[in-house]
């Protein structure tokens, strides 16, 4: 395949974590086809994930393509893409690529509309839960002859942003040695601790003299406000400014959520609470490319205590997860000697 002819559009107008998990694709395309033109189509609130990415030639914002379907088609058609990869496989996206004149279209699933439009399908009938979602995204590249792609996720900072991150870090390390972020919310996308338990976790970590604790939400839940010794630096920050601040952390504690994947993409350590259910476990949704640690409930917790509904489970009760368990199981992560 002549890579000078390749013009590839990657569609991921999705949530933060899903967009981060798509970041290996442009890099792996450019490894094999360095002269290919690569564009990503994302939503406005996630575009900062791809800013400064050296492997992306054009960022298209979903909300800016036009008000009507045909305006969107016209905009995409103007790029003369040869390949379209729909990582969010909806009927709307299927026909958007089709009518945009993209000859080779790759999508997950096997729907009737994909058959009608002659799209190349990635089958998941034999879904293997031991593969990470990032690697499943890379199946699209295997369709165009890219073998053994690397699934490590990446977000890239400019030199100016790296300097800002260093200044931010130094400003908080005057009397501390470790910066620990706590991201307590996840939009019910995964099992999670209660906000009360996260508050307790922050209060326990603050007692350790070397640790500066941050609540990393843009909008701070009432249950996490006014904790003595905790910083609320992230409040009201833009996504890009939050990314810069995340890059200065030593550890991010969270459930399975977008900020966890952002931290991984910045090579920041993550300590994540996870559920052992096949659809939720770390092997499927865990961070990629960083040093990652996990806290899970005891064996048989799901069958004995938890209702089995990951959207309502808060790991409460005997054998679950609480602040003390997180700290006791991973005390080494919070040691200044370990960071050094």
C-alpha positions in Angstrom: 0.0 0.0 0.0 1.4 3.4 -1.0 1.3 5.5 2.2 1.4 8.8 0.3 -2.1 8.1 -0.9 -3.5 7.4 2.6 -5.9 9.9 4.1 -7.4 8.4 7.2 -10.3 9.7 9.4 -10.8 8.3 12.9 -14.2 8.9 14.4 -14.5 8.9 18.2 -17.2 11.5 19.1 -17.4 9.8 22.5 -16.5 10.2 26.2 -13.1 11.2 27.6 -11.9 7.7 28.5 -12.9 6.3 25.1 -11.2 9.1 23.3 -8.0 8.5 25.3 -8.1 4.8 24.3 -8.1 5.9 20.7 -4.8 7.8 20.9 -2.6 4.8 19.9 -4.2 4.7 16.4 -2.6 7.9 14.8 0.8 6.9 16.2 0.7 3.4 15.0 -0.6 4.5 11.5 2.4 6.9 11.2 4.8 4.2 12.2 3.9 2.1 9.2 2.7 4.9 6.8 4.7 8.0 7.9 3.4 10.2 5.0 -0.3 9.4 5.6 -2.6 12.2 6.5 -4.4 11.4 9.7 -7.4 13.2 11.1 -9.6 12.6 14.2 -13.2 13.5 14.6 -14.1 14.1 18.3 -16.6 16.2 20.3 -15.8 19.7 21.5 -15.3 18.8 25.1 -12.7 16.0 24.3 -10.7 17.8 21.6 -8.0 18.8 24.1 -7.0 15.1 24.3 -5.5 15.4 20.8 -4.1 19.0 21.0 -0.3 18.9 20.2 -0.4 15.3 19.1 2.4 15.0 16.6 0.7 12.2 14.7 -2.6 14.0 14.0 -2.7 16.4 11.0 -6.2 17.7 11.6 -8.7 17.7 14.5 -12.3 17.9 13.4 -14.8 18.9 16.0 -18.2 17.2 15.7 -20.2 20.2 16.8 -18.4 22.4 14.2 -19.0 20.3 11.1 -22.4 21.9 10.3 -26.0 22.0 11.4 -27.3 19.5 8.9 -26.3 16.0 7.9 -25.4 17.2 4.4 -23.3 20.1 5.6 -21.3 17.6 7.7 -21.0 15.4 4.6 -19.7 18.3 2.6 -17.1 19.3 5.2 -15.7 15.7 5.5 -15.8 15.2 1.8 -13.5 18.2 1.3 -10.7 16.3 2.9 -10.8 13.5 0.3 -10.3 10.8 2.9 -9.4 7.3 1.6 -10.2 5.5 4.9 -12.7 6.0 7.6 -12.5 4.3 11.0 -15.7 4.5 13.1 -14.7 3.6 16.6 -18.2 4.7 17.7 -20.3 2.5 15.4 -23.7 4.2 14.9 -25.9 4.2 11.9 -25.5 8.0 11.6 -21.7 7.7 11.5 -21.9 4.8 9.1 -23.9 6.9 6.5 -21.8 10.0 7.2 -18.7 8.1 6.1 -20.5 6.5 3.2 -21.9 9.7 1.7 -18.6 11.5 2.3 -17.1 9.4 -0.5 -14.7 7.4 1.7 -14.1 4.2 -0.1 -12.7 2.1 2.7 -14.8 2.3 5.8 -14.1 0.2 8.9 -16.5 -0.2 11.8 -17.2 -2.4 14.8 -20.1 -4.8 14.5 -22.2 -6.4 11.8 -25.4 -4.3 11.4 -27.7 -4.4 8.3 -26.8 -0.8 7.5 -23.1 -1.7 7.5 -23.9 -4.5 5.0 -25.9 -2.1 2.8 -23.0 0.4 2.7 -20.4 -2.3 2.2 -18.4 -1.3 5.3 -15.6 -3.5 6.6 -16.7 -5.0 9.9 -14.7 -5.9 13.0 -16.4 -8.8 14.6 -16.7 -9.2 18.3 -18.8 -12.3 18.4 -15.9 -14.1 20.2 -15.4 -11.3 22.6 -12.4 -12.0 24.8 -12.6 -10.0 28.1 -8.9 -10.5 28.7 -8.1 -8.0 25.9 -8.1 -4.3 26.7 -10.5 -1.9 25.0 -7.6 0.0 23.5 -6.4 -3.2 21.8 -9.9 -3.8 20.4 -9.7 -0.3 18.8 -6.5 -1.3 17.2 -8.3 -4.2 15.3 -9.3 -1.5 12.8 -5.6 -1.0 12.0 -5.1 -4.7 11.5 -7.7 -4.5 8.8 -5.4 -2.3 6.8 -2.3 -4.3 7.3 -0.8 -2.8 10.5 0.3 -5.8 12.6 1.3 -5.9 16.3 0.4 -2.2 17.1 1.2 -0.9 20.5 -1.8 -0.1 22.8 -0.1 2.4 25.1 -2.1 5.6 25.2 -0.5 9.1 25.0 -1.3 12.8 25.5 1.4 15.2 24.4 2.3 18.5 26.1 4.1 21.4 24.4 7.4 22.7 26.0 5.4 25.6 27.3 2.9 23.3 29.0 5.6 21.2 30.4 7.2 24.3 32.0 3.8 25.2 33.5 3.4 21.7 34.9 6.8 21.9 36.5 6.1 25.3 38.0 2.7 24.0 39.3 4.5 21.0 40.9 7.2 23.1 42.5 4.7 25.5 44.0 3.0 22.6 45.9 6.2 20.8 46.9 7.5 23.5 49.1 6.5 21.5 52.2 5.5 18.3 50.6 7.1 15.5 48.5 4.2 13.7 46.9 1.2 15.0 44.9 -1.8 12.8 45.1 -5.0 13.4 43.1 -8.4 12.0 44.0 -11.1 11.9 41.4 -14.2 10.7 43.1 -16.8 10.8 40.4 -17.3 8.7 37.3 -20.8 9.5 36.0 -22.0 6.0 37.0 -19.9 4.5 34.2 -18.3 2.0 36.6 -18.6 0.8 40.2 -17.3 3.4 42.6 -16.9 4.3 46.2 -19.3 6.7 47.9 -18.3 10.3 48.2 -18.3 9.9 52.0 -15.6 7.2 51.6 -13.6 9.4 49.3 -13.7 12.2 51.8 -12.4 9.8 54.5 -9.6 8.8 52.1 -8.6 12.4 51.6 -8.6 13.1 55.3 -6.4 10.0 56.0 -3.9 10.9 53.3 -3.6 14.5 54.5 -2.4 13.1 57.9 0.7 11.8 56.1 3.1 14.7 56.2 4.7 14.3 52.8 1.5 14.2 50.8 -0.4 17.0 49.2 -3.9 15.9 48.3 -5.9 17.3 45.4 -9.6 16.9 44.6 -9.4 16.8 40.8 -13.1 17.4 39.8 -13.9 20.6 37.8 -17.1 20.8 39.8 -16.6 19.8 43.4 -19.3 17.7 45.0 -20.6 19.2 48.3 -19.5 16.1 50.2 -15.8 16.8 49.3 -15.7 20.5 50.0 -13.8 22.2 52.9 -11.4 19.3 53.7 -8.6 20.8 55.7 -5.2 20.5 53.9 -6.8 19.5 50.6 -6.3 21.6 47.4 -9.1 22.4 45.0 -6.8 23.7 42.3 -8.7 21.8 39.5 -12.0 23.5 40.2 -13.3 25.3 37.1 -10.3 24.5 35.0 -10.5 23.8 31.3 -9.8 20.2 30.2 -6.4 21.2 28.8 -5.4 23.1 32.0 -6.5 20.0 34.0 -4.4 17.8 31.7 -1.3 20.0 32.5 -2.1 19.7 36.2 -2.6 15.9 36.0 0.8 15.6 34.4 2.4 17.0 37.6 0.8 14.4 39.9 2.6 11.4 41.4 -0.5 9.3 41.8 -4.2 9.6 40.8 -6.8 7.6 42.8 -10.1 7.0 41.1 -12.6 4.5 39.8 -12.5 3.4 36.1 -13.1 6.8 34.5 -11.8 9.3 32.0 -9.2 11.0 34.3 -7.7 7.6 35.0 -7.0 7.2 31.3 -5.7 10.7 31.1 -3.3 10.1 33.9 -2.1 6.9 32.2 -1.6 8.8 28.9 0.6 11.2 30.8 2.6 8.3 32.4 1.3 9.2 35.9 0.8 6.3 38.3 -2.8 5.3 38.8 -4.5 3.6 41.8 -7.9 2.5 40.7 -10.9 0.8 42.4 -12.2 -1.9 40.0 -15.0 -4.5 39.9 -14.2 -8.2 39.1 -17.3 -8.6 36.8 -16.1 -9.5 33.3 -17.6 -6.3 31.7 -15.8 -4.1 34.3 -12.5 -5.7 35.2 -9.1 -4.1 34.7 -8.0 -6.4 31.9 -10.8 -4.8 29.8 -10.8 -1.2 31.0 -7.6 -0.8 32.9 -5.2 2.1 32.0 -2.6 1.4 29.3 1.1 2.5 29.2 1.7 3.6 32.8 2.4 2.1 36.2 -1.1 1.0 37.3 -2.3 -0.4 40.6 -5.7 -1.8 41.4 -7.9 -2.3 44.5 -10.6 -4.9 44.2 -13.1 -6.4 46.6 -12.4 -9.7 48.2 -13.1 -12.9 46.3 -16.8 -13.9 46.3 -17.8 -10.3 47.3 -20.0 -10.0 44.2 -22.0 -13.1 45.0 -22.4 -12.6 48.7 -22.7 -8.8 49.3 -23.0 -6.9 46.0 -26.2 -6.8 44.1 -24.4 -7.5 40.9 -25.4 -4.1 39.4 -22.1 -2.2 38.7 -24.0 1.1 38.4 -25.2 1.0 42.0 -22.4 -0.9 43.7 -20.3 1.2 46.1 -18.1 -1.6 47.4 -19.8 -1.3 50.8 -19.9 -4.1 53.4 -17.7 -7.0 54.4 -15.1 -7.7 51.9 -15.6 -4.5 49.9 -13.3 -1.5 49.5 -12.9 1.4 51.9 -10.3 4.2 52.5 -8.3 2.1 55.0 -8.0 -0.8 52.6 -6.8 1.4 49.8 -4.0 2.9 51.9 -3.0 -0.3 53.7 -2.7 -2.3 50.5 -0.7 0.3 48.7 1.2 2.2 51.4 4.3 1.9 49.3 2.9 4.1 46.6 2.4 7.0 49.1 6.0 6.7 50.3 8.4 9.5 49.4 11.2 6.9 49.1 9.1 5.1 46.4 8.7 8.3 44.4 12.4 9.0 44.5 
